[in-house]
């Protein structure tokens, strides 16, 4: 099995440069002050997507686009710049498979891309789904498979109530991982994951481990990304997996 990719969520160019210097495998653009999948300003997205294309390894660059229901309420189209490889939208307030699938399709039509290459569509489930008014992860994944999503991310909605592993056990995550992989989807795990959680994820076999707070020196999602913290996370993945 290949090593899980280390994805670091960044909110500005300084964050992105620190993450790249620390050895991350993927960049993810988001604004943590706007929610678990808060969308950054268009200028920030463009700057970081451009930087990802200049990196020596041409890093993939995902973009958080907020919640699906927020996209449904917006009228204007959004053009994504070259360099964006993946997009993800949150499932909050969509509590039936039909509401999720209809919202998902509507949201995807709103986003256009400057690049001719295809953009991977990442479906998101919240482990603390009840707090988000969303579907449980297993039902979200089943619906995402039906609509042809490319990847599946399990995250947490509330960032002050513990980590992903405080809500779902490694056994639960392994079951979801197997379900996603059988469908040909890649699996990403997020949700206040820290250095000390890496060992518990070995048997889950995620394709991507996504962090924000753990990559910041002060462990705050709103803090600045630290090259040293990213290096420690990357080293732990290489050692454990």
N, C-alpha and C positions, 0 to 999 in steps of 0.2 A: 504494500500500500504506500502511495506517495505521502510525504509529510503534509499535514494541513497547512494551507496558506495562512499567513498572519496578515489580517486586514486591520488597518488603523484608521479610525474615523478622524477626520481633520476638518477644521473650521476656517483655516486661512493658509496662506502660502508658507508662513513660518512653521506652522504645524506640519505641513506636507513635507517640507525640506527636512525637518527633524525626523520624521517617520522614515523617509527614504534613507537618510544617513544611518538610521538605526537598523536597517535591513528588512523593512516590511516587504511583503510580497504584493500587497494590494492597497490602494488608497480608497477611502470612502468619504464623500463630501456631505457634511450635515451641519446644522446649527443646533447644538444641544439645548440652547435656551428656548427653542421652539417646540420641544417635545422629543419623544424617543426617536422619531424619524423626521425631525424638523428640517425643512428645506432651506438651504442657504440662499443668499442673494445670487442673482444670475451672474454678476461680475465675479464673485468668488468661485462659482462652479466653473466658469470659463478659464480662470487663471489656473486652478488646480488641474483641470483636465488637460490644459496645455502643458503644464509641468510634467504630468504623467507620461506624455508622449516624448518628452525630452530625456526622461530617465534612461539610464544605460540599458535596463532590461525591458523598457516599454511597459510600465506597470499598468495593469487593469485599473480602471477608476470607476467606482460605482457612485451613484447619487441617490440620496434619500429625497423623496418627493412628497413627504408628509403623509397624511392619512387619505385613504380612498375617498371618504365622505367629503373631505375638504376640496379635493379635485372636482367632485361632482358639483359643488357649489360655485366653483370658479367658471367663468365664461371664456376667458382668453386662452388661446393656444400658447404653448410654451415650447420654444425651440432649444434643444439641447446641443451644446457645442461638440465639435470633434474631440475625440479622446474619451468620451463617456462610453463605458463598456457595459454597465449594468444599471438598471433602475429598480427601485423598490418603493412600495407603497404600503402603509399600515392598514390593518383591518378593523380599527376601533369603530364601534357603533354599527357594525354589520353582523347581525346575530343569526342570520340564516344563510345557508349555502346560496340561495338565489340572490339575496341582497348583496352578498360578497361578489358573486360572479358577475352580476349586472354592473355593479360599481367598478369592478376591475376592468371590464371591457370598455366602459365609458371613460375611465381615467386614462387608459392606454391611448385612446383616440385623441386625447388632448395634447399629448406630447409628440413632438416631431424632432427629427435629428438631422444635423448638418452633415454627418458622416454617411457614406454609402453602406458601410458595414452594418451588420445587424447588432442590435442591442439586446442583451439578455434581460429577461423579465423575471424579477425575483419576488415571489409571493412571500408574505410575512405572516407568521402566527405569533401571538403573544402568549407566553407561558401562563401569565396571570390574566387569562382571557376574560374572566368574570369582571375584573376591575375595569377592563377596557370596553365592556359590552360587546365582545367579539365572540367568534366561534372557538371551541376548544382546538388545540393544535392539530389533532388527528383529523377532525372534520375539515379544517382549513386546508390541510395537505391533500385530502381526498378531492376537494373541490378544485384546488390548484392543479392537480393532475388532470382533471377533466377538461379544464380550459387551456391546457398546454403551456403552463408556466415552465420556465427553464431551470429555476433554482428555488430553494426553499430556505428561508431564514427563520429560526426560532429566537425570539428576543423577549425582553420584558417591557411591559408598559410603564409600570411604576418604578422609578429608579431609586427610591428611598426605602424600599422594603426588602433588601437583600438581592442575591444574585440569581441567575437562572437555576443554579443547582439547589437553591432554597425552595424552589417551586416544583421543579421536575427532577426526578432521580436519574442517575446515569442509565438505569434500566429503561425508564420511560424514553429517554433520549435515544437510546440504542434502537428501540422499536421504531421510532419515527425515522431514524437514520436509515434503517433497513427498508422501510416503506418508500422513502424518497429515492434511494438508490435503485430499488427494483423498477421504479418508474423512469429511470434514466436522468433523474434530477440531481444536482449537486446540493449538498447540505451545508449551511452556515449556522454557527451558534454564536449568540451574543447575549447581553444581559448582565452587565456589571461583573463580567468575568475578570478574575485576577490571576496573578502568577501562581498563587497557591491552588487554583482550581485546575490547572493544566493536567495534572496526573489523573484526576477523576474523569477526564474526557477521552483518555486513551482508548478505552473499549467502545466508545460511542462512534469513533471513526468519522469525525466531521471532515469535510473537504476544506472548510474555512473556519478559522477562529477569529471573531471580530471583537475588537476592544476599543474603548475610548478612555475611560477613567484610569485603567491600568497602565495606559501609555503616558499618563501625565505624572509629573513628579509629585504632586500633592494628592494624587488619586481622585481629583475632582473632575467631572465631565466638562466643567467650564474652564478648567485650567489649560496650561500650555503643554503640548506634547513634548516629551523628553526623549532625546536620542538614547540616553542610557537605559531608560525604562523599556524602550522598544527593543534594544539589544538583549536585555535580560529575558524578555518574553520570547524572542526568536530563539535564543539559546535553549530555553526550557523546552520549546517545541522540538527542536533538533535532538535534544537529549532524551526526551521521554517517548517520542513517537518513532 
